[in-house]
Amino acid sequence: MMCPACVSNVKASLSTVNGVKDSSIYLKSGTAEVTTEDSIKPESLCDAVKKVSYGCNIAK
């Protein structure tokens, strides 16, 4: 992510995943913190982000 528009794009893409309650996107670190229902798989979140042409890794 390079700009505030990127942050908006990533946040919007995460909001399309059923079960996402909230997300915070951090431009400087290039990370996101996502609050979800328990049934959400992290891969689903990455898939949504990748659909809008951004990279995604799952933090462990």
TIDODREN-914640 format. One record per residue (C-alpha): residue in three letters; y, z, x. Coordinates in steps of 0.5 Angstrom, whole numbers, padded with zeros to 4 digits, always signed. Layout:
ALAYZX/...
//
This chain:
MET+0000+0000+0000/MET+0007-0002+0003/CYS+0012+0000-0003/PRO+0013+0003-0009/ALA+0011-0003-0013/CYS+0004-0002-0010/VAL+0004+0005-0012/SER+0005+0003-0019/ASN+0000-0002-0019/VAL-0005+0003-0016/LYS-0004+0008-0021/ALA-0004+0003-0027/SER-0011+0000-0025/LEU-0014+0007-0025/SER-0011+0009-0032/THR-0015+0003-0034/VAL-0022+0007-0032/ASN-0024+0011-0038/GLY-0024+0018-0037/VAL-0018+0018-0032/LYS-0014+0024-0034/ASP-0009+0024-0029/SER-0007+0021-0022/SER-0002+0022-0016/ILE-0001+0016-0011/TYR+0002+0018-0004/LEU+0005+0012-0001/LYS+0006+0015+0006/SER-0001+0017+0007/GLY-0004+0011+0003/THR-0008+0016-0001/ALA-0009+0018-0009/GLU-0012+0024-0012/VAL-0015+0023-0019/THR-0017+0028-0024/THR-0023+0025-0029/GLU-0028+0027-0033/ASP-0034+0030-0030/SER-0038+0023-0032/ILE-0034+0019-0028/LYS-0037+0016-0022/PRO-0032+0015-0016/GLU-0034+0008-0015/SER-0031+0006-0022/LEU-0025+0008-0019/CYS-0025+0004-0013/ASP-0027-0002-0017/ALA-0021-0001-0021/VAL-0017-0001-0015/LYS-0020-0007-0011/LYS-0019-0011-0018/VAL-0012-0011-0016/SER-0013-0013-0009/TYR-0012-0006-0005/GLY-0017-0003-0001/CYS-0021+0003-0003/ASN-0025+0009+0001/ILE-0028+0015-0003/ALA-0026+0021+0001/LYS-0032+0026+0002/
//
